[in-house]
Amino acid sequence: MIFMEIGSFIEIQFPSGKEYYKGNNNIVRLNSGRAAIWHALRVTGCGNIWLPYYQCDSVREFLLRKDVKIKYYHISDDFTPIDLFPAEDEAVLLVNYYGVMSSGRMTELSRRYNHVIIDNSQAFFCKPAETSLSVYSARKFIGVPDGAYVLGKDAKQYAGEYEQCFSSDTANFLLQRIEYGCEGKTYESRMVNEHRIDSEDIKLMSKLTRTILDGTDYEFIKRKRRENFSFAQKIFGSINKLDPMKYYADDCVPMVYPLLIEDDGLLDNLLKNKHFQGHWWSYLLEEIPEDTIEYWISRYVIPITIDQRYGKTELEYIKKVIISSTGI
């Protein structure tokens, strides 16, 4: 006899049936984007992988823990690989930076190589390329403690080997954010969750994360992010030294608006004015030459928040801070 829990207290309830990536064929649900990339590499059957220099070091560290042999390539200022020459049996990771590259652009890039993994961690809604494996990170777009997807041929391979993830023990920061904001005890709680993810091996997506994902209004998220990105381009495009529009298309739903202004003091002023973002992957400033594109964007790009919680009022506020800080 199978026992059922009935009664007692009422838990938080969510709508169901809305999960964006549904089904059981050619899809696997895992605990983190870095783990998803490693899983995708296993599916390709390759032992070596090429990573871009401009990538989160957590991906590199996770793969090295798994004894993966890594080679690196540079990118141009429009995020095109410029020294990527994989052998027949080597995999390639292509990154949809900031979510500003269309599915067509990512598909076109993927056709140049044999064993491709597309990192759509910054582009949750980007249509997967048919000839590649695509990786998605949920928590960059939705309020969940963790969670990732891998889509593509044979994606479910090896999934039966992984343990179940449990995330509720470190998910308290999601509730605290509502009452306390993102600083203080909320930040401390969030870092506990980050430490869990950093130390965790590959696991299956937690039931908590999937429950939240199954009750999320994705059409609202897409609409708001597109509106905010369009407005950010309108007010920042003339001062942005990076072109986020070159491969942008109607199907893009960006994670952030990448603003590049060559001012080392700008980030500190934004932080003082409660815009909680930071330079991505600043560790690269200690590892690569100053004359590289990766150094330039690691030093200066500020990912402007454009997510579904905000609108024109918040973006205008950020603009005022930037003008007062830089005099542009």
C-alpha positions in Angstrom: 0.0 0.0 0.0 1.3 3.5 -0.9 0.7 6.0 1.8 -0.5 9.6 1.0 0.0 12.6 3.2 -3.4 14.2 3.9 -4.1 17.2 6.1 -1.8 19.1 8.5 -0.7 22.7 7.5 -1.2 24.2 4.0 2.0 24.7 2.1 2.7 27.5 -0.5 0.8 26.6 -3.6 1.5 27.4 -7.3 -0.4 27.0 -10.5 0.7 24.0 -12.6 1.1 22.9 -16.1 3.0 26.0 -17.3 6.6 24.7 -17.4 8.3 26.2 -20.5 10.4 23.1 -21.4 8.0 20.3 -21.1 8.0 16.6 -21.9 10.3 13.6 -21.2 11.9 13.1 -24.6 15.2 14.8 -25.4 15.2 16.8 -22.2 16.8 16.4 -18.8 16.3 18.6 -15.7 19.3 19.1 -13.5 20.5 21.2 -10.6 22.8 23.8 -12.1 24.0 25.2 -15.4 27.6 24.1 -14.9 26.4 20.6 -14.1 24.2 20.7 -17.2 27.2 21.6 -19.4 29.1 18.7 -18.0 26.2 16.4 -18.6 25.9 17.7 -22.2 29.6 17.0 -22.7 29.0 13.4 -21.5 26.3 13.0 -24.1 28.5 14.2 -26.9 31.0 11.4 -26.1 33.9 13.8 -26.2 36.6 13.9 -23.6 37.9 17.4 -24.5 36.0 20.7 -24.7 36.8 24.2 -26.0 35.5 27.0 -23.7 35.6 30.7 -24.4 37.9 32.6 -22.1 35.0 34.9 -21.4 33.0 32.5 -19.3 32.1 32.0 -15.6 35.0 30.3 -13.8 32.5 28.0 -12.0 32.0 26.2 -15.3 35.7 25.7 -15.7 36.1 24.5 -12.1 33.3 22.0 -12.3 34.7 20.5 -15.5 38.2 20.3 -14.1 36.7 18.5 -11.0 35.4 15.9 -13.5 38.9 15.6 -15.1 37.8 17.1 -18.4 40.5 18.4 -20.6 39.9 22.0 -21.5 41.1 24.2 -24.4 40.3 27.9 -24.7 39.3 30.3 -27.5 39.0 34.1 -27.8 36.0 36.0 -29.1 35.7 39.3 -31.1 33.7 42.3 -29.9 30.5 40.8 -31.5 31.1 37.5 -29.6 32.2 35.5 -32.6 34.9 32.8 -32.0 38.2 33.9 -33.6 40.7 31.1 -32.8 38.5 28.0 -32.4 39.9 25.0 -34.2 38.5 21.8 -32.6 39.5 18.3 -33.6 36.9 15.9 -34.8 36.5 14.4 -31.4 36.5 17.7 -29.4 33.4 19.4 -28.2 32.8 23.2 -28.4 30.8 25.4 -26.0 29.2 28.4 -27.6 27.7 31.1 -25.3 24.7 33.2 -26.0 26.1 36.3 -24.2 23.6 38.4 -22.3 20.8 36.7 -24.3 21.2 39.2 -27.2 22.0 36.7 -29.9 19.1 35.2 -31.9 18.4 31.5 -32.2 19.3 31.9 -35.9 22.7 33.3 -35.1 23.4 30.5 -32.6 22.3 27.9 -35.1 24.6 29.4 -37.7 27.5 29.4 -35.4 26.9 25.8 -34.3 26.9 24.5 -37.9 30.6 25.3 -38.1 31.6 22.6 -35.6 30.9 18.9 -35.0 30.1 18.5 -31.3 28.4 21.7 -30.1 26.9 22.6 -26.8 25.1 26.0 -26.8 25.2 27.7 -23.4 21.8 29.5 -23.2 22.2 30.2 -19.5 21.7 33.9 -20.3 19.0 33.2 -22.9 16.4 31.1 -21.2 13.9 31.4 -24.1 16.3 30.9 -27.0 15.0 28.1 -29.3 17.3 25.1 -29.1 19.3 24.3 -32.2 18.3 21.0 -33.7 21.9 19.8 -34.3 23.3 20.8 -30.9 22.7 20.3 -27.2 21.3 23.4 -25.5 21.8 24.3 -21.8 19.5 26.6 -19.9 19.7 28.0 -16.4 16.4 28.8 -14.7 17.5 31.0 -11.8 18.8 33.8 -14.0 15.2 34.4 -15.2 12.9 33.0 -12.5 12.9 33.2 -8.7 14.1 29.6 -8.0 17.0 28.4 -5.8 18.6 26.5 -8.7 17.7 24.4 -11.7 18.8 23.8 -15.3 17.7 22.0 -18.5 19.6 20.2 -21.2 17.7 19.8 -24.5 18.7 17.9 -27.6 19.3 14.4 -29.0 20.0 11.8 -26.3 19.8 14.5 -23.5 18.3 12.0 -21.1 21.3 9.7 -21.4 23.0 9.1 -18.0 20.1 10.8 -16.1 19.4 7.7 -14.2 22.8 7.8 -12.6 22.1 11.1 -10.8 20.8 11.7 -7.3 17.8 13.9 -6.5 18.6 17.5 -5.5 16.8 19.0 -2.5 16.9 22.8 -2.4 14.3 23.9 0.2 16.9 23.9 3.0 18.8 26.8 1.4 15.9 28.5 -0.4 14.9 30.9 2.5 16.5 33.9 0.7 13.6 33.9 -1.8 11.1 34.6 1.0 13.4 36.9 2.8 13.9 39.1 -0.3 10.2 39.9 -0.2 10.3 41.3 3.4 13.9 42.4 4.0 15.1 43.3 0.5 18.3 41.8 -0.9 20.9 43.1 1.6 21.7 42.0 5.1 20.3 38.6 6.3 18.9 38.0 2.8 22.3 38.3 1.2 23.8 36.0 3.8 21.1 33.4 3.2 21.6 33.7 -0.6 25.3 33.0 -0.1 24.5 29.9 1.8 22.6 28.7 -1.2 25.4 29.7 -3.5 27.9 27.7 -1.4 25.6 24.7 -1.7 25.5 25.0 -5.5 29.3 25.5 -5.7 30.0 22.3 -3.6 27.2 20.2 -5.1 27.8 17.4 -7.7 25.5 17.0 -10.6 21.9 16.1 -9.5 18.4 16.0 -10.8 16.4 19.2 -10.5 14.8 19.7 -7.1 11.0 19.2 -6.7 10.8 22.7 -5.3 12.4 24.3 -8.3 10.3 22.3 -10.8 7.1 23.2 -8.9 7.9 26.9 -9.2 8.8 26.6 -12.8 5.6 24.7 -13.5 3.6 27.7 -12.2 5.4 30.6 -13.8 3.9 33.1 -16.2 6.5 32.9 -19.0 4.7 35.2 -21.5 4.7 38.0 -18.9 8.5 37.5 -18.4 9.2 37.6 -22.1 7.2 40.7 -22.7 8.6 42.7 -19.8 12.2 41.8 -20.6 11.8 42.7 -24.2 10.1 46.0 -23.4 12.8 46.9 -20.8 15.7 45.9 -23.2 14.2 48.0 -25.9 13.9 51.0 -23.6 17.4 50.5 -22.3 18.8 50.5 -25.8 16.8 53.7 -26.5 18.3 55.6 -23.5 21.8 54.0 -23.4 22.5 53.1 -27.1 24.2 56.3 -27.9 26.7 56.0 -25.1 27.3 52.2 -25.2 30.6 51.2 -26.7 29.3 47.7 -27.2 26.7 46.9 -29.9 24.1 44.6 -28.4 21.9 44.8 -31.5 24.1 43.2 -34.1 22.5 39.7 -33.8 19.4 40.7 -31.8 16.1 39.6 -33.3 12.5 39.5 -32.3 12.9 36.1 -30.7 15.6 37.3 -28.2 14.6 37.6 -24.5 17.8 39.1 -22.9 19.0 38.4 -19.4 20.4 42.0 -19.0 21.3 45.0 -21.1 25.2 45.0 -21.5 26.4 48.6 -21.1 30.0 49.3 -21.7 31.3 52.7 -20.6 35.0 53.0 -20.0 34.8 54.4 -16.4 36.3 52.4 -13.6 34.3 54.3 -11.0 30.8 53.8 -12.5 30.1 50.5 -10.9 30.8 51.7 -7.4 28.4 54.6 -7.9 25.7 52.4 -9.1 26.2 50.1 -6.1 26.0 53.1 -3.8 22.7 54.0 -5.4 21.3 50.4 -4.9 21.7 49.0 -8.4 23.0 45.6 -7.3 24.9 44.4 -10.3 28.6 43.8 -10.9 31.2 43.2 -13.6 31.1 39.6 -14.7 34.1 37.3 -14.4 36.6 39.9 -13.1 39.0 37.0 -12.4 40.0 37.3 -16.1 41.7 40.6 -15.3 44.4 38.6 -13.5 44.6 35.9 -16.2 44.6 37.4 -19.7 46.4 40.3 -21.5 45.0 43.8 -21.3 44.8 44.1 -25.1 42.2 41.3 -25.4 38.4 41.8 -25.9 37.8 39.6 -22.9 39.8 41.9 -20.6 38.0 45.0 -22.0 34.5 43.7 -21.5 35.3 42.1 -18.1 36.7 45.4 -16.9 34.0 47.7 -18.2 30.7 46.0 -19.0 27.9 46.6 -16.5 24.9 44.3 -16.9 22.0 46.6 -16.5 19.0 45.0 -14.8 16.0 44.6 -17.2 14.0 41.8 -15.6 10.3 41.5 -15.2 10.2 43.2 -11.8 11.0 46.6 -13.3 10.2 49.1 -16.0 10.9 52.5 -17.3 11.0 54.2 -13.9 13.9 52.1 -12.7 15.8 52.4 -15.9 15.4 56.2 -15.9 16.7 56.1 -12.3 19.8 54.1 -13.4 20.3 56.6 -16.3 20.4 59.6 -13.9 23.0 57.8 -11.7 25.2 57.1 -14.8 24.9 60.7 -16.0 25.7 62.2 -12.6 28.7 59.8 -12.3 30.2 60.1 -15.7 29.0 63.5 -17.0 28.1 61.8 -20.3 
